Amino acid sequence: MKIINNFNITTKVISEQTVKIDIKYRPLIYLIKEKINNEHLIYNTLTKALILIDETEKDIFTEAEISYNSDLDILIKNWFLVPIDFDEQSYYYQINNIYKLLDHENYINHFTIFPTTDCNARCFYCFEKNKQYCTMTKEIALSVAEYIIKVSNNKKISLTWFGGEPLHNSKAINTICEKLAEENVDFSSSIITNGYLFNDKNVKLAKKLWNITSAQITLDGTEKIYNRVKNYIYNNDKSPFRIVLNNIEQLLDNKIKVQIRLNLDSYNKDDLYSLVDYLYKRFRNNKYLSIYVRLLFDDTSDLQRNRNYDERKEIFLEFQKLREYIISLDMYNIGKLKTKMPLYSCVADDKHSVIILPNGEFSVCDMLINDKNYGNIYDGITDLDYKNKFTEIKKPVNKCTNCVLKPICLHLSGCPEHQKDCEDFNIASEIYILKQQMKKCYKNWLELNDEMSNC
């Protein structure tokens, strides 16, 4: 048995489990297993430890009752085996509460900023459709920068530019970044954009002034479908698809990471394969580009709610199929294994994050920007009760009790996306990605050990 990664065992929160020789053991509930060649990877979602065992050892994890022997010490110490009467639920809540107590510093160092809610595209699925547009003035932008400096407590700052289309008001981005640079604030930023306005000038600003390290750009299909869906406001004969793809290339040439998001639904599920093939042919082996896919209509949409179980499952399987295809091309952003217990679900319950709208007000969620807000950059939090409604963790249902994902899953009771209980295909999809991350971690471990042996 080999420990590949052991992130939390040596921390103050989860120490090594004490070995007791006079009791019976069983496997922990929170284990994910994946066979790789003639060995098996096992990931502990509670401690975040990853181990490698051989074929002769795998049967240990199918036993309901295991007698102690010294060969099991590594599994016991690292919480892969626990006493038969061990209460996973109580222990999980205990260490989760300790983690939260340790996070006692008061500062904000991540800011999601809306320079505008206006946009140069008119996508039929936009969640801000038919809402009143608002654009940040220079005066408010300066006040935003001053607020960032005030509350960040000298921490390194990360900014996310969102909208609307954030580049539709690049002047506000300039103003905020110029002020932060003037005050010698250490910051980096990312942007969620359609990419259309990333011309030569804006790419240079992104690199030198805005300190952008990554950009998320959505593509809805190949040229014909993309141009129809985006429905840009411009009246010319230029193809927006070609403009955006050329802008993506400019960003990559400037070593800015680009995550291409594919929005999938029944109308474009086949066309997206052609798009992926095109992207593979044009950008293959570019380490700064990755692709991921999301269902266009999530559980909060009327369309998805009105679909029955079989219809939801069918479109979800299309999503899974496309994702597997992108992974096979080595272009999917799999991400890394979680290294610690999550304290927060998203910006809504993260006390170190805030969403700032164009008028300087705070929003609890970037999808609820037209709802009631809970404060502003001038007065800080003015309605704590309203904000706290979005930070309460949703009570688990029966199916959560023995779910292997429980230690890495936080659903907020006030979140519209979390109102529905997980369905079997959702759970299988999450486990699938975790297994991809396990294999990636193992591959990195092999490469590291190979390098060390050649020193």
Buried (B, 14 or more C-beta within 10 A) or exposed (E): BEBBBBBBBEBEBBEBBEBEEEEBBBBBBBBBBBEEEEBBBBBBBBBBBBBBBEEEBBEBBEEEEBEBEEEBBBBBBBBBBBEEEBEBEEBBEEBBEBBEEEEEEEEBBBBBBBBBBBBBBEBEEEBBEEEEEBBBBEEBBBBBBBBBBEBBEEBEBBBBBBBBBBBBBBBBBBBBBBBBBEEEBEBEBBBBBBBBBBBEEBBEBBBEBBBBBBBBBBBBBBBEBBBEBBEBEEEEEEEBBEBBBEBBBBBBEBEBBBBBBBBBBBEBBEBBBBBBEBBBEEBEEBEBBBBBBEBBBBBBBEBBEEBEEEEBBBBBEBBBEBBEBBBEEEBBBBEEBBEBBEBBBBBBBBBBBBBBBBBBBBBBBBBBBBEEBBBBBEEBEBBEEBBEBBBEEBEBEEEBEEBBBBBBBBBBEBBBBBBBBBBEBBBEBBBBBBBBBBBBBBEEBEEEEEEEEEE
